[in-house]
Amino acid sequence: MAEVVLFHSVLGLRPGVIAAADWLRAAGHTVHTPDYYDGEVFDDLDEGMRKEDALGYQEIARRARESVFGLSGELVFAGFSLGAVHAELLAASRPGALGAVLMHSAVPVEELSEFFGVEHWPEGVPVQVHYAADDPWVEAEEEVAPLGEAVRVAGAAFEAHAYPGSGHLFTDPDLPEYDRASSEEMWERVLAFLARIDASVPVVEVHPVSESRIIESTPFKDFRD
């Protein structure tokens, strides 16, 4: 099963993030939930953004990188909104990344280059994006589409799913914009994405004489809509 690092949004490590991690764990995955907000949690977007501004994007990026020190190289990076940016950054820059699940946000590789020095999307690292169709915080044509082009140029699978409405964090059951139907549909797609990644990773079979060989597995196919 996959090993996932799930980054929280600008509102901090809310109960909804913990619940999402527990749901993925119940499906058999290993999930880590770093907290780069010093334990602070917010209900109000403006308060959360003030915390983000106080830390600064470079400090948050440093904390995100530090949170995965000591973990295996073969990780799937996932995140909500602000967390999606840092999940995308680590998927693009950390050797061995297996994929990225970006919820409520995505940025073009050009922005990763401008702020973090990432020049191109890594070869073969698939991406799945989820956002509300009318979310004012997500620009599909200016953000999602260019990322998709960069991922496909790198020979990886890319899929983007737009959901009805304008709720930004529509997967958080404790927020007003929560949409149960869209949230459930999204998580089913996330599980399918993780299953495809899991199936694409070669299995190492260890023999009694301490030798190992790679068992051939099904390639990760392009599953765009």
N, C-alpha and C positions, 0 to 999 in steps of 0.2 A: 504494500500500500504506500501511498505518497506521504512524504514529510513536508508539511506546509508551515510557512511563517505567515501569520495573519496580522497585518498592521491596522491599528485603529484610525479613526477619522480625527478631524480637528476638535471633536468633542471629547476625546480621550477614550480610555479603555472602559467603555460603558458595559452594563450587563448584557446588552444585545450582542456585543462582540464576543463576550465570554460564551453566551448561549450558542452563537454560530460555531465557535470553536468546538464546543461540546458536541454539537450535532455532527460535525465532521469526524470527531473522534469516535462517535457511536457508529459511524459508517466504516470504521477501521483505520482511519488515517491518524498519523501523529501530527499534532498541531501545537505550535508555539505562538504565544500572544505577547509580544514585547510591549512595554509601556514606556514611551519616550516623553511622557507628560508629568513625570514625578508623582504619579498617583492621582493627579487632579482629573476630575470628570466634570463635564459641563452639560447643561440642558440647553443653554442659550448659545446660538452660533457666534454672536459678537464676542462673548466671553471666551469661547474657544479660540477664535481668531486672534484675540489679544494675547493669549498664551502662545500661540504659534509665532506671532510677531516678536514676542519677548525672547523666545528661544532663537529664532532665526532659522532659515531653511538649511543653512550649512550645518548648524548644530544638530538639528533634527536628523539630517542625513548621517551625521557622524554617529548619533545614538542608534539609528537603525542599523548601520553597518556593525557597530559594536555588539548589538543584540544577537547577531548570528555568529559571532566568533565561537569556535569550538563545535559548531554544528557540522553535520556532514555536508559535502559539497553538493550533493544531489537534492536540491530543495526546490519546491514550488513556492513562489512568492505571491501573496495575495494581500489586498488591502481595500479599505473603504475610503473613498474621497482623497483626503490628504495622504492616507496610508497607501492608496493605490499608486500615487506618484513614487513613493519610496519602494514599493514592491516592484514597480516597473524599473526603477533605477538599479536595484539589486539584481533583477533578472537580466538586465542588460550588461552589468559590469562584473558580476561575481562568477568566476569560472565554475562550470558544472551545473548551473541553474537548469532546471528541467521545464520551467514554464512560469507564466504569470497570469493571475486572475485579477482583473482590475474592475472594481465595483464603484460606480458613481464618479469615475474620473479616468482620464487618459491624456497623455501629453505626447506631442510629436517627438521623434528622436532628436530633431534639431534643438528643441528646448533642453533635452538632456545634455546635448553637446555644449550649449551656451553656458549652462550653469554648473555642469558636473563633468564635462570633458568626455562624454560618451559620443564617439564618432559615428557608430553604426549599430544596428541591431545584431546580436550574435547569431551565428548560423544555427538553424534548427531549433530555436527556442520558441515554442508556440505561445500564443496569447489569446485570452478570452476576455472580452469587455462587456460590461452590463451598465445600462444607464436608462433613466426615464426619458422618453422621447421629447418631452417639453421641459426638461430640466434646464433652468437658466444658467447653471454652473457648468454645463457640458456643451461644447461646440462640436457637433458630430463631424461637420465638414472640415473644420479647421484643426481638430485634434484627433478624433478617432480615425478618420479616413487616412490621414498621412501616416499614422502609426501602423495601420493595417498594410499600407503599401510597403513600408520599410520592413515589416516582419515577413511579408511574402517574398520580397527581394532576397531576404536572407534564407529562403528556402524552408520557412516554417509555416505552420498552420495558423490562421488568424480567423477569429469569429467575433462579431459584435452583435449584441442583442439589445434592442430598444423596447422598453415596456411602456404601457399607457400611463399618461399623467405627467405631472411636473415635480413630484416629490423627489428631493435629492437623496436622502438616506431612507429610501422606501423599504429597506430590509430591517430596520430597527423597530421592533414591536413596541418600544416605549416612546416613540416619537409620533407626533401628529400625522406625518406624511406616510406612515406605515401602510403598505399595501400587501395584504396577506397573499392574495392570489399571485401577484407578481413576484413576491419574495419566494414563495414555494417553487414557482416555475424556475426562478433563477438558481436556487440551490440544487434543483434536479440537474440543471445544465452544468453546474459546477462539478457535481459528482461524476457526471458523464465525462467531463473534461479530465478530471483526475484519473478516472479509470482508463482513458486512452493513453494518458502519460504513463501510467503504471504498466500498461501492456506493451509500451514501446521500449521500456528499459530492459536491456539484456539481463538475463538471470545467470548468476554464477553458481555452477554446481560444484560442490566440493567433494572430492573423492577420498577414500580412506588413505590413499598414499600422499595426501596433502597437495595433490595437483588440482588445478581448476581449469575449466573450459567455459567458453561463452556459449550459452544456448541461444540459438537464433530466435528472434521474436518478430512479431508483425511490426512493420514500420509505422511511425506516426503519420497518419494520412491527413491531407487537407480536408477539413470538415466544414468549410464555409457554407453558409446558407445560400 
